[in-house]
Amino acid sequence: MNEKEIIDIEQTCMANTYSKRPVVIVKGRGATLWDVNGQEYIDCMGAYGVCVVGHSHPRVVDAIQQQAASLIACHSSLYNDARSTFLKKIVDVTPKELNKAFLANSGTETVEAAIKLARKHTGKTEIIAFMGGYHGKTFGSLSATWNKRYRTPFEPLVPGFKHVPYGRPERVKAAVTDETAAILVEPIQGEGGIKVPPNGFLGELREICDAKGALLICDEVQTGLGRTGRFFASEHFNVVPDVMCLAKAVGGGVPIGVMVAKEEVMASLKLGDHSSTFGGNPLTCAAASAAVDVVVEERLHERAASLGTYFMAKLKELQEKYRLVREVRGMGLMIGMEFRFDVYNLILGALKQGVLVLDAGRNVLRFLPPLVISKDQLNRVIEVLDAVIGEEERARVRR
Ligand SMILES: Cc1ncc(COP(=O)(O)O)c(C=O)c1O
């Protein structure tokens, strides 16, 4: 199929729920993507933060090929070697207190599972979530997600959710009651514009939960597995949650969701309380085992920390150069660049010059590149940004 045929079919046959960029991607390797015409792109979208180990990492490809040849499907009501291998790896890399996992297929499912677990464990129904927070779009997660554009058309949502300002522990204290089952928080807000909380914030949430007998749920769907320079972003703040939600990076590109929890907390989920037909699928687990191995053995979290420092410094030079840039912020290779206007034109401009970038809200360019991206590629991204921001500034002066 040629470019036009591919686009026509997607536009005709697919639900119109994504804002599409005018490009057909057919191949990826590391931090490089190719379109159907052979044009090359540097990938700073990383499939919305999925591709921590890079596209089609040879070890992930090999694991999938080998597993596919022996067993693809096996429900979690039967034991399986690939699942067992992955479970051991994931509980080994998460904080040692989090030693039980529920396996699902996406980020939003892990949040749904965490909400059910919090209700069952505490016997309470109230959940404190945060303004600017994003947790997915199924009903429970959507009730915790802040953006009203996503929520309002689907009301009534699940009752019992309260949103409080992010980074303001005194507002959390004021909102918590004896009915609070959990505080659900992203250690760094992603979709909300790459917001890093003040240093003691997560620690204060931990204390509030301990004082009130509520669970602390860290949604590390976007921050997890090396992205921010540590295995998990909550480690930057020396906080161990009761429950952690993981997805995106864990599968090496294959769909997966993992909710990990303390044993005594997970014990509240009894036979039949929760399930997923595909959760714990051997093919997925084999890919995820390879992805976790790659992050551990190639020390990709450390690479994220050092490349992130380098890239952030370069972005800050652009901030100095252009008044249009309001702020550069983030941790590791999870970085936001806030502008004084809508960034859509910048995204299209960068795309035309071979760089794929995300947004986070209207005014923020978001960078979630594979952690295997090279310094040369990051330098090229800076050159392209310099060109497109410069062009935008000149166009604004002319208007
Ligand atoms: C922090 C966070 N939680 C949950 C989700 C939902 O994940 P999924 O789209 O896999 O359902 C996302 C997706 O971007 C996310 O960033």
The ligand as an SDF file (V2000), in Angstrom:
LIG
                    3D

 16 16  0  0  0  0  0  0  0  0999 V2000
    0.5310    8.5170   34.1870 C   0  0  0  0  0  0  0  0  0  0  0  0
   -0.3570    7.7400   33.2630 C   0  0  0  0  0  0  0  0  0  0  0  0
   -1.2610    6.8940   33.7780 N   0  0  0  0  0  0  0  0  0  0  0  0
   -2.0770    6.1660   33.0040 C   0  0  0  0  0  0  0  0  0  0  0  0
   -2.0220    6.2680   31.6290 C   0  0  0  0  0  0  0  0  0  0  0  0
   -2.9470    5.4590   30.7660 C   0  0  0  0  0  0  0  0  0  0  0  0
   -2.2260    4.4920   30.0890 O   0  0  0  0  0  0  0  0  0  0  0  0
   -2.8570    3.7400   28.8110 P   0  0  0  0  0  0  0  0  0  0  0  0
   -3.0040    4.7650   27.7350 O   0  0  0  0  0  0  0  0  0  0  0  0
   -1.8710    2.6550   28.5130 O   0  0  0  0  0  0  0  0  0  0  0  0
   -4.1670    3.2000   29.2480 O   0  0  0  0  0  0  0  0  0  0  0  0
   -1.0910    7.1410   31.0470 C   0  0  0  0  0  0  0  0  0  0  0  0
   -1.0240    7.2850   29.5820 C   0  0  0  0  0  0  0  0  0  0  0  0
   -0.4510    8.1870   29.0370 O   0  0  0  0  0  0  0  0  0  0  0  0
   -0.2390    7.8930   31.8800 C   0  0  0  0  0  0  0  0  0  0  0  0
    0.6580    8.7490   31.3690 O   0  0  0  0  0  0  0  0  0  0  0  0
  1  2  1  0
  2  3  1  0
  2 15  2  0
  3  4  2  0
  4  5  1  0
  5  6  1  0
  5 12  2  0
  6  7  1  0
  7  8  1  0
  8  9  2  0
  8 10  1  0
  8 11  1  0
 12 13  1  0
 12 15  1  0
 13 14  2  0
 15 16  1  0
M  END
$$$$
